[in-house]
Amino acid sequence: MKLCSLLVAAVLASSAIAQPTNGFPPTSSVATGQELNTHLSGKTFNAVYADGTPVQTRFGTDGELFASAPGFADSGKWRVEDGKLCGSLRKLGDFCNEARFDAGTLYLRRMNGEVIRYVPN
């Protein structure tokens, strides 16, 4: 029984490690500025950080940006470059995140290296 428990724990640990949290999907491609602008402008997206924190981000057609998480909200401006979503938030400051698409889904690499998936709201 003890060996069985250890085996189950080892399998669960290895599957947790195999899940991509710091890398883009292997089939992803770099997003162009035009693709990013079309995908984001005027829309709201949800994401979940690795620590479980849910985040919602709204990208205005005028470049306005609003981000919120439980107990936190911030606003600022956003812009795109080829392969990057950049901008500045009033509380958190400047950011520039590498952006890739995989099967129509947007993935961003946060400043801490974590890759998150942006899902339309």
Residue pairs with C-beta under 8 A, 6 or more apart in sequence:
20 115
21 50
21 114
21 115
22 113
22 114
22 115
23 115
24 100
24 102
24 107
24 109
24 115
25 100
25 102
25 107
27 102
27 103
28 100
28 101
28 102
28 107
29 100
29 101
29 102
30 82
30 83
30 99
30 100
31 39
31 82
31 83
31 99
31 100
31 101
31 106
32 82
32 83
33 80
33 81
33 82
35 101
36 80
36 85
36 99
36 106
37 80
39 101
39 106
40 59
40 78
40 80
40 85
40 106
41 59
41 60
41 61
42 59
42 60
42 61
43 58
43 59
43 120
43 121
44 56
44 57
44 58
44 59
44 120
44 121
45 56
45 57
45 58
45 59
45 106
45 118
45 119
45 120
45 121
46 54
46 55
46 56
46 118
46 119
46 120
46 121
47 54
47 55
47 56
47 57
47 108
47 116
47 117
47 118
47 119
48 54
48 55
48 116
49 55
49 110
49 114
49 116
50 114
53 69
53 70
54 69
54 70
55 67
55 68
55 69
55 116
56 67
56 68
56 69
56 121
57 65
57 66
57 67
57 68
57 118
58 65
58 66
58 67
59 65
59 78
60 66
63 77
63 78
63 79
64 75
64 76
64 77
64 78
65 75
65 76
65 77
65 78
65 87
65 89
66 73
66 74
66 75
67 73
67 74
67 75
67 89
68 74
74 89
74 90
74 91
74 92
75 89
75 90
76 87
76 88
76 89
76 90
77 87
77 88
78 85
78 86
78 87
79 86
79 87
80 86
80 99
81 96
83 98
83 99
83 100
84 96
84 97
84 98
84 99
85 96
85 97
85 99
85 108
86 94
86 95
86 96
86 97
87 94
87 95
88 94
88 95
89 95
95 111
97 108
97 109
97 110
97 111
98 108
98 109
99 106
99 107
99 108
99 109
100 106
100 107
101 107
105 117
105 118
105 119
106 117
106 118
107 115
107 116
107 117
107 118
108 115
108 116
108 118
109 115
110 116
